[in-house]
Amino acid sequence: MGTCPCGREFAVQLCPDCAASPALTRRKVNQALSKYSSPIIGGLLGIVIADRYFPLLERNAFFVVGLCAFFAPVLFHIVSSVRKPLPLDAGRLQRAYLSAGAVTIFLALLIACNGAFDKSPATQVSTSLLHKQVVRGKSGPSYTLRVRSWRAGSATEGLSVDARTYREVSLEKGVVVEMHRGVFGLPWYSGVVSE
């Protein structure tokens, strides 16, 4: 049941007297838009899962783009609700949330397909370990190895590894990284071992 700006209540999409849409409250608009944040969250989760199985060397760029896609519609939502009545921007906000969701889902699929469909042979790259780092968070520790880069234009590479690999490698010995070209040309690695 909707209430038209002219005062008449009706159960159809448009008021039969003046053809206006029902007046939406801020709460109804926020409830309607909340379901459009699910694709964004799903896409971000997909990026994290895909990166776990097929870790990219350029992973930070994908995480930054994914987070920007997440926060862009949220910021637009906040600015829109402050500047003018929220119902006036409901359509634009819906498109913003859906577009951001499409971007994050695309990134997750790009990372996953880049590794899953990569049939190129693995290349063993020897390099030296420069630094080991453990970051302890709510979900547990994450382990990173900083190694000297073998690619032109990069000084170092950050490689996420599991706890066992982190314990096995040492600064005195070099490491061997098992690299893959990636079906879309995005290099990823499948293993790191001590020399």
C-alpha positions in Angstrom: 0.0 0.0 0.0 1.5 3.3 -1.1 0.7 6.9 -0.3 0.8 9.4 -3.1 2.0 13.0 -2.7 -1.6 14.1 -3.4 -2.7 12.2 -0.3 -4.5 9.2 -1.8 -3.5 5.7 -0.7 -3.3 3.0 -3.4 -2.0 -0.5 -3.8 -0.7 -0.2 -7.4 2.6 1.1 -8.6 1.4 4.6 -9.6 -1.4 6.8 -8.2 -4.5 6.6 -10.6 -5.3 10.3 -10.0 -2.0 12.0 -10.6 0.3 9.2 -11.9 2.9 9.9 -9.2 5.0 7.2 -7.5 4.3 6.3 -3.9 6.3 8.4 -1.4 9.3 6.3 -0.1 10.7 6.9 3.4 14.4 7.0 4.0 14.1 3.7 5.9 12.3 2.0 3.0 15.0 3.2 0.6 17.8 1.9 2.8 16.1 -1.4 3.2 15.6 -1.7 -0.6 19.2 -0.8 -1.3 20.7 -3.1 1.4 20.2 -6.2 -0.8 22.3 -4.6 -3.6 25.4 -4.6 -1.4 25.4 -8.5 -1.4 27.1 -8.7 -4.9 29.9 -6.3 -3.7 30.5 -8.4 -0.6 30.4 -11.6 -2.6 32.9 -10.2 -5.1 35.3 -9.1 -2.4 35.1 -12.5 -0.8 35.7 -14.1 -4.2 38.8 -11.9 -4.7 40.2 -13.2 -1.4 39.4 -16.8 -2.1 40.8 -16.7 -5.7 43.9 -15.0 -4.4 44.3 -17.8 -1.8 44.5 -20.4 -4.6 46.1 -18.4 -7.3 48.2 -15.6 -5.6 49.1 -12.9 -8.0 52.4 -10.9 -7.8 50.4 -7.8 -8.4 47.7 -8.6 -5.8 47.7 -5.2 -4.1 46.3 -3.5 -7.2 43.4 -5.9 -7.3 42.6 -5.5 -3.6 42.8 -1.7 -3.9 40.4 -1.7 -6.9 38.0 -4.1 -5.1 38.0 -1.9 -2.0 37.4 1.2 -4.0 34.5 -0.5 -5.8 33.2 -1.4 -2.3 33.4 2.0 -0.8 32.4 4.1 -3.8 28.6 3.4 -3.7 28.7 3.6 0.2 30.2 7.1 -0.1 27.7 8.0 -2.8 24.9 6.8 -0.5 26.1 8.9 2.4 26.7 12.0 0.3 23.3 11.6 -1.4 21.4 11.2 1.9 23.0 14.4 3.2 22.5 16.6 0.1 18.9 15.8 -0.9 16.1 13.5 0.0 17.3 9.9 -0.4 14.3 8.7 -2.5 15.3 11.0 -5.3 18.6 9.2 -5.8 17.4 5.6 -5.2 17.7 4.6 -8.8 21.2 6.0 -9.2 22.2 4.4 -5.9 20.9 1.1 -7.1 22.9 1.3 -10.3 26.0 2.3 -8.3 25.7 -0.7 -6.0 25.1 -3.1 -8.9 28.0 -1.6 -11.0 30.4 -1.9 -8.0 29.2 -5.5 -7.5 29.8 -6.3 -11.1 33.4 -4.9 -10.8 34.2 -6.9 -7.8 32.8 -10.1 -9.2 34.6 -9.5 -12.5 37.9 -9.1 -10.6 37.3 -12.3 -8.6 36.6 -14.2 -11.8 39.6 -12.7 -13.6 41.9 -13.8 -10.8 40.4 -17.3 -10.6 40.3 -17.9 -14.4 43.8 -16.5 -14.8 45.1 -19.3 -12.6 42.6 -22.1 -13.1 42.8 -22.1 -16.9 46.6 -21.5 -17.1 48.2 -24.4 -18.9 51.7 -22.9 -19.2 54.5 -24.8 -17.6 55.7 -23.6 -14.2 59.0 -21.8 -14.2 61.4 -22.1 -11.2 62.9 -18.8 -10.2 65.7 -18.5 -7.7 65.9 -15.4 -5.6 67.2 -14.2 -2.2 65.0 -13.7 0.8 65.3 -10.2 2.2 62.7 -10.1 5.0 60.2 -12.3 6.8 57.0 -10.7 8.3 54.1 -12.0 10.4 51.0 -9.9 10.9 48.6 -11.1 13.6 45.0 -10.3 13.0 41.6 -11.4 14.3 41.4 -14.3 11.7 44.9 -15.5 12.6 48.4 -14.7 11.5 49.4 -14.0 7.9 52.9 -14.7 6.7 54.8 -12.7 4.1 58.2 -13.2 2.6 59.9 -10.2 1.0 62.2 -11.4 -1.8 64.5 -9.7 -4.3 62.5 -9.2 -7.6 63.5 -11.0 -10.8 61.3 -8.8 -12.9 62.4 -5.5 -14.5 61.0 -2.4 -12.8 60.4 -4.1 -9.4 62.9 -4.0 -6.6 61.2 -6.6 -4.3 58.2 -9.0 -4.4 55.9 -9.8 -1.4 54.9 -13.4 -1.3 52.2 -14.7 1.0 53.0 -18.2 2.3 51.6 -20.6 4.9 53.1 -21.1 8.4 55.1 -24.2 7.4 56.8 -22.5 4.4 57.5 -19.5 6.6 59.3 -21.6 9.2 61.3 -23.6 6.6 62.9 -20.7 4.8 65.7 -18.7 6.3 67.5 -15.4 5.5 70.8 -17.3 5.0 69.5 -19.4 2.1 67.8 -18.4 -1.1 64.3 -19.4 -2.1 62.8 -20.9 -5.2 59.5 -19.5 -6.4 57.3 -21.6 -8.8 55.9 -19.1 -11.2 53.2 -19.3 -13.8 52.5 -16.9 -16.7 48.8 -16.8 -16.2 46.2 -17.2 -19.0 45.6 -13.4 -19.0 49.3 -12.5 -18.6 48.9 -11.9 -14.8 51.8 -13.7 -13.2 51.0 -15.9 -10.2 53.0 -18.3 -8.0 52.1 -21.8 -6.8 54.9 -22.5 -4.3 57.9 -21.2 -2.4 60.6 -23.5 -1.1 64.0 -23.1 0.4 67.0 -23.7 -1.8 
